[in-house]
Amino acid sequence: MSSPTIVSSRYASPSSRSIPLTWILLLALAVHGPLLLMQLPNSTYDANLHKFLASNYAQHWFNPWNEKQFTGFSQTTYPPLEHQWIALFSHLMGLNLAYMLVQFIAILLLPIGVYRYARIWISERAASYAAVASVLLGSLAFLVYNAGQLSTTLAAPLYLNALPYLYEWSREGKGRALLKGLALTFAAAAAHHTTLIFGSVLFALPVAATAIIDRNRDGVDASTAGVVSRAAIFAVLAIAGIGIVLLPFWIALYHNPIKQMPIPHASRNNYLTSIEWGLNYWILPWGAMMLALPYIFVRGFKEKRFVPLFLGFWLTMIFGLGGTTPLPKLLMGRLYEIVTFERFNFWATLIALPFVGLLVMQLIDRYGRKAVVALSVLAALTMSMAVAWPMYHPTHDAKFDVREIASFLNRDGHDKYRYVTLGFGADKMDELSILTNASSVDGDYNSARLLPEMTAYGAGQLTNSKYYGVNGMEALRAILKHADQYGLKYIFVRDIYYEPLLAFAGWRKTEVYDRGAVSLWVKEGIPPAHPTDFGVKPTATEGLLWGTLPFGSSLLAMFLVIAFPDRKRMSETIEFPVVTSEQPVLREAR
């Protein structure tokens, strides 16, 4: 504890105390609750993909083979935790509200995880400020209300809640910390594979290094070898447990390694030359936190304990710049062409929050209410700009209703054939997949693309073919050429750009929907669809494991955290009874 500072006051200022975590959760409810009740995330880029995957679990919990896209694909290629929770809740409230609820749970877990993660390095009071900042993060708002990356926003707080147990186990060897840390790690891995591969390492390495530095801190007497060996035990058990929990995922990856042509993504651009995407992927997610960067760099090297945290932050921030620097491509190799980099800015801002908490505490100590007002305004502007950004930079085209199209596909045996949409956008394609029983040649989850006509070209969804230039149109031509092979009889068009190609390939327009905005094109003589040889169907055993272990890991984590609560640390804030204005009051200063 640092030496106290004398302050002449009648009471200890409320701003000199840590903010109770309950209040911070109520703030998260007040800020994000109305936005989620308005269902703003429903219009985000990936929202319907998550609901589409969840809809399959809602109907076939133990059968992860999905017939509705890519002529059939295995959902074991994507960790299922958030989708299984959405599926479970959807039986009570429908897919849309279930998606909102799971996203809200992720938002509530974040300040808890940030608080506990920050407490490794900073005081209780500073950590509470960091937790408040996490509620209003621009990067969080960007992922929730623009990108719709539920997997990232759920997995990250689970890891943040797990890592303080790694720190405690490594220093003190407490068995309960080991069990709770492992269970939360398994649950986080069951939520997202990209966060598992990159985010967990970027979060964990600073914690492990700090545990070594703190081996004799706070009355603990541990050796370097003891801390390192216990951290290694945690890592080995975590790897083994994740291998078991996600066993069908590893089997699917073994049978179908990602060999497709890279699909372009704007997060890999050079943000200095692509100003629009630099604003979208860097400026808006960081917001006012950019003002704290000089402080982070100075404080990161000022104290030995902060160096591991700063190095983890610096590397993550560099990755968040995408193709602006050569470092990500140099370190990642081929993975650079597969990964998207917007999530790294989310991770970087989370790792930076302990520094931000310290900065906020120092500003409030020096400037009092003026600092509170100024910081509150900056935080509110940061979040509000990220939430409002889709209004000025739309993720999707204008909304339209696909229920009439779904009705056509579901009647008169039309679902015996496959279909494709053109000009719908990925979100409406996913919505149609949820509503219909028919199968599509197209699909939204890029890692599930196994059809050779699609993997041979660096393009994403067929419905957005024209936006991928030559690669996109060549992939579409190849699919149309092999329509007989896939039982592809129906094409729904919402963009006249594609109509000359269809007419030249022998398709004819037969019906219109949505007051003429969508037209149906049909080709005669197409045989009914049949199963394809692309992809390996999960066995019944794999389906059983997939339906129990990932979901079960979250139940185990909840049980251990609730049944064996952490002992509350004594507050570092010293409060005194009422005194006269002439008497000094002691308060903490760091």
N, C-alpha and C positions, 0 to 999 in steps of 0.2 A: 504494500500500500504506500502510495506517495505521501509526502508530508502534507498536512492540511493547510488550507489557506484561510486567513481571517476575512470574514465578510461582515460588515456592519448592517444588520437587518433585524426586523422584528421576528420574521419567520424565515426558515430555509425556503428559498424559492422553489415552486413546483418544478421549474425547468431544471433544477439541480438534482432531481431524482430520476431514477429509471422509470420508463413508462411500462405499466403492467402489460403482460402479454395478452391478457383478456381484452384490454382496451384496444390493442393493436388489431386483434381479430375482429372486434366490433367495427373498427375503421375499415377493414377489408370488406366486411358485410355492407357497410354504408356506401362505400365507393363502387364496389363491383356488383353487389346484389341487384340494384336497379338495372344496370346494363345487361346483366344476364337474364333478368326477368323480361327485358325487352327483346331478348334473344338476338342481340347484335352478333354474337359469334356464328350464328347460323349462316351468315352470308360470307364467311371467311373462305380462304382458298381451299383448305383441306378439311373443312368441317364435314361435308357430305361424304368424303372418303372414310372418315372415322365412323360415321353413322352407317355407311354401307357395310363395312367390315363387322360392325356390331350387329347389324340386322341378321347376318348369317349365324352368329353365335346365339342370337335370340331364338332362332328356329332350329338350329342344329348344333347344340353346345359341344358335343363330342365328335362332330364331323367337320374338320376345318377345310375340307375341299369345297371350294366355291365355284359353282358352274356358271355364274352370271357374267363374268368378264374373262377376256383372253381365252375363250372357249373352255375355261376351267383352269383354276390355279389353286395352290395350297396356301391357306392363310397362316401356315406355320412359318412362312417367310417374314412375318411381322409379329413381334411380341404382342401378346393379346390382352394384357391386364386391363387397360382402360376400356378396351372394346367389350370385354366380358362384363365389367361393371356397368357400362352403358346398356348392354343387353339385359342384364338383370333388372336394372331400374326401369327399362323401357316397358316391362310388363305392367308396371304401375302407372307410368306417366307418359308413355310414348317416347320415341327416339329423340325428338327435339329437346324436350325438357330433361331427359336423361343425360343427354350430352351436356346441357347447361349445368346439371348437378355435379357431374364428375369434374367438369372444368372448375366449378366453384370449390370443390374439395381440394383440387390442386392449388388453387389460389390461397386457401386457408393454410395449407401445409407449408407454403413458401415462407411467410414471416416466422413461423416456428423454426423451420430449418435454418433460415438466415440468422436468427437470434442465437441458436445453439452453435452454429458454425462460427459465428463472430466471437462468441464467448471464449473460444480457444485462444484468441489473441488480445481481446480488448475487454474493458470493464462491462459490468452489467448495464450500466446507464448508456454507454456508447453502443452496446449491442442492441439495446432497445431502439435507439435512433436508426440503426441499420435496418432493423426489422420494419420500422415505419416506412423507411425509404423503399423497401422491397415491395410494399403494397402499391406504390405509385411509380414504379419503374416504367420508363418508356419502352424498354425491351420486352417486359412482360406484357404491356398493353399491345405492343406490335404483334407478338405471337398469339395472343388471345383474340384480339379484335380485327386482325388483318390476315395473318398467315394461317391461323387455326391449327397450330401445331400442339395439339393436346398432349401428344406423347412426350414432347420435350418439357412442357410445363408441368407434367406430373412426375416424370422421372427425376428431374433436377432436385426438387425439394425432398424427395425420398432419399437421394444420396446425401444431401446436406444434413438430413436428420440422422443418417447412419454414421457419418464420419466422426462426430464427437465421441461415439462409442469406440471407434478405432483408436482415437487419441487416448481415451481413458484406459482401454485394454492394453495398449502398448506401454503406457507409463506405469499402470498400477496392477495389471494382470487380473482384473475383476471378471469373473466368468459371466456374470449377467450382462456386462457391457459387450462381451464377445458375442453372446447369443442375440442380443437385440440389434447389434450392428450388422451381423450377418443376415438376419431376417429382413431388415430394411434394405440391405444391399440386394438380396434376391428379388424383393418386390420391385425395386427400381429397375433392375435388369429385365424383369418381366414386363416393364412398361415401354422400354425403348432400347433398341440395339445400338443406335448411333451414340446416344448418351452413355451407354455402357462402354463402348469402345474408346471414346474420346473424353467425354465429360467426366466420367468417374476418375480417370487418371489425372486430369487437370485439377480436379477438386482434391483428390486423395494425396498426391505427392507433397503438397505444402503441409498437409496435416501430419504425415509421417515424419517429414523433416523437422517440423516444430516439436513433435513428441520427443525426438532425440535431443533437441536443444533444451527442452523443459524437463529432462529426465530427473533433475534434482530440485524442481520448483515446487513450491507450496507444500513442503514437508515430505515430498516423495523422494525416496532414495533408490533410484534405478540406475543400472549400468547401461552404457551404450549398447553392449551386446544383448542385454535383456530386452531393451526397447526394440531393437532391430529384429530380434528373433520372434518376438510376439507379433510385430507388424507383419513379418513374413508368414507366420502361422495364419493370421487373419487373411492375408492375400491368397494363400494356398486353399484355405477352406472356402473362401469366396469364389475362387475360380472353379473349384470342384462342385460347389453347390449350384452355381450358375450353369455349369455344364449339364447338371441333372435337370434343373428346373426348366431349362430351354432346350432339352435334348432334341425334340422334333425340329427345332429351328436349325440346329447344327447339322442334322441329317439332311434337311432340305437344302441347306447351303452346300453340303458335300455333293449331293446329286446334281445341283444346278448352280455352280459358281457363277458369279456375275461376269459375263463375258461380252455383254452387249456393247454396241457403240455408245460412247458418251453422249449424254443429252445435255445441251447447253442450258446454263442457268445464270441469271443475272447476278447472283451473289458471288460469282467467280470473276466478275468484271473488275477492271481497274477503276476505283471510285474517283480517282483524280481526273480521269478522262470521261467517265460516265457519271456526270453530276447527278442525273435523275436517280440512278440506282445507289449512288453514294448517299443521297438524301434518304432514300427509302430504307436501305439496309444498315446505315451507320449513324447518320445525324439524328434521325427520329428515335431510334432505340436508345441512344445515349442521352439525348436531350441535355438538360442542365448539368448532368454528371460530367460532361466535358470540361466544365469549369473546375472540377476537382482533380483533373489529371495532373497538373503541376504538383499539387499537394501529395498525391499518391506516389509520384516518382521521388519526391524529396523524402517523404516519410518512409517509403519502402526501403531505402538504403540507410536510413538514420539509425535504426535499431536492428540488432542482429536477429531478433525473433521474427521481424517482419520480412526479412529477405526471402525466405521460401514462398511466402504468400505473394509477395510482389513479383517474383519470377514466374509463378504460375499465372498471375494476372497478365503480365506482359506477354507471355507466349499466347495465351488465349485471345488477348486483344489483337495481336498480330494476325492470328488466324481469322478473326472476325473481319479483317480488312479484305478478305477474299483474295482476288488477284492483284491488289494494289501493290503488294510486295511479293518477291519470288519465294519467300520462305515456306509458305504452305505447300506449294507445288514441289519444292525441293525435298521437304520432309515426308510428304505423303505419297509421292510417286503417282501410280495409277489411281489410288483412292481419291486423289484430288479431283478427278473427273467424275466421281460418283457422289461425293459428299456435297451438300449445300451448306453455306457458311453463315447464314443469318443466325443460326442457333448459337454460334460461338460468341456473338455479341451479348446474348442473354447470359451465357456462362461468365463472360468477362465482367459484366456489370455485377453479377452476384459475388464473384470473388473480390471485387473492389469494394463491396459494401462495408467490410470492417474498417477500411480507411475512411470511407465516407462517414461512418458513425463517429469516428474520432474527430473528424473535421467539424461535423455538426456540433458536437459537444464543446469544442473549443470556441466556435463562433458564438454559441449561446452563452457560454461563460463570459465572453468578452463584451458582447453587444446586447444580451438579454432579449427583450421582446422584439426589438428591431430585427434581430437575426431570425427569430421564430417566424415572424411575418414574411420576411424575404425568402426564407427557405421553403415555407409552405407554398408561396406563390410560384416559385420555380418548379417545385415538385408537381403542383397541380397543372401548370402549363405543359410540363413534360409529358404527363400522362394524357392530358386532353388532346394535345397535338397528335399523339400516336393513335388515339381512339378515333379522332376525326379524319385522319389521313385518308382512309379509304373513300371518303366523300370526294376528295380531290384527285385521288389516284385509284380508281376503281379496280378491284380484284377481278370482277366478273362483268359481263355484259348485262344489259337490262334483264330483269327477271321475266320469266314467262312460265306458263303452267304446262307440265308434262303429263298430267293425269289422263288426258284424252288419248295420248300416244300409248301410255301404259295400258289403257283399256283395250285399245286395238290389239296390242301384242298378247294380251291375256285371254282373248276370245277366239272362237272358231278355229282352234288349233294353230294359230299363228306362231305360238311359242315353240313349234316343232322346228322352226327355222331360226337362224341367227340374224342379227341386225347390227347396224352401225349408225351413229349420229354424226352429223357434220355441222359445225358452227354452234354446237350447244354449249361448249365449254365443259371443263371437267366436272364442275359442281352439278350441273343439270344432268350430265351423263350418269353420275353416281346416283342422283335422285331417281332417275328413271330405272336404274338397276335395282334399287330398293323396291320400287313399286311393281315391277314386272317379273314374271316367271321365265321370260325368254333369256337367252344367252347372247352376249355380244362378243364380237371379235376384238373390240377395243377394250380398254381398261385404263384405270387411273394410277394404280400402284406400280411405279416403274420397275421395281425389282422383280415383279411377277411376270414381266414381259418375256415370254419364251418363244413366241411365234417367230420363225426366221425372217418373215417379211418385215418385222418390226425391229428385231435385234440387229439386223444388218444396216440399219440407218440410224443416225443420231437424231432421233425425233421422239417426242413424247406421245401424247394421245393422238389418235387418228382424228378425233373430233376437232382438234386444233391444228390440223396438218399444215395449213397455209402459213401459220406463224413460225414453223420450223424450216421454211424455205424449200430448197430443192430436196433435202432429206425427208421432210414431211410429205411432200407430194409424191416422191418416189415410193415411200412406204405405203401410201394410200393406193397408188397404181398397182403395186404388187399384190395387195390384198384383194382389190377388185378383179385382178387377173385370175386369182385362185378362189373366186367366190363359190364355185362348184364344190371345191374341196372342203370348205368350211360350212356349207349350207347357208351361206349369206344371201338372203333374199330381199331384205328390207333395208332401205337407207332413208333416214329422216334428215332432211336438209333445212337448215335455218340460215343459210348464207348462199346467195345465188352464185357466188364465186365458184362453187364446186359443180354447178349444174352442167356446164359444157363438157367437163370431164366425164360425168355420169352418162350423158347422152351419147357421147362418142364410144363409151364402153358397152353400150347396149341396154342401158337402164331407161325406164320410162316413168314419167310422173303420173300418179293415179289419184291421189287424194291430197287435201290440204287441211291443216289444223291451225289452231290459235289465230283464227280470222285471216288465214292465208299466209301467216308468217312462217309456218313450217309446212314443207311438202314431203310427201311419201313417194319414194322411187322404188320400183319393183323390177326384178328381172325374172322372166319366165324360164321354166325348165330347170330350176335349181332343186336338187334333191334335199330331203330333210337333213338336218344337222345330225352328226354322229360324234361320239367322243373322239378326241384327238390324242395323239401320242406325246404331246408336249407337257412336260411336268410329270412328277411322280406323286400319285395319290398317297396320302398318309395312311398307314395301316390302322387297324382298329386300336391296337395298343398305343400307337402314337397319338391318336385322337383322344384316348382315355387320359394319357399323360398331359396332353395339351389342355384338356378341360379341367384338370385337377391341380397340377403343380404350380403353374403361374398364379392362378387365382388363390390357391391355398397359401402361397407365400405371403400374400397380402393379409390374409386372415391370421396367419402365424405372427406376422409383425404386429398387428393390432393387439393380439392377445398378450404378447410379451410386453409391449409398451404399457398396456393398461394393467396387467396383472402384477408387474414389477416396476412400479413408477420410480423415476429418479428421485434421489434425495435432493430437496430444494437447497440450493446454495444460499448462504447468508448474504443478504444484500450488502453491497459495498458502500451504499449511501448511508451517512451518519445523520440521523435526525435528532434534534434537541427540542425540549419543551419550550413553551413561550417564554421569551425574555424581553427585557426592555430594549428600546432602540439603541441605548448606549452600550449594551452588552454585545460582544462579538459572537457570531455564530460560526462554527466550524463546518466546512463542507469539503467534499473530496475535490482534489485537483490532480490531474495526471500530466 
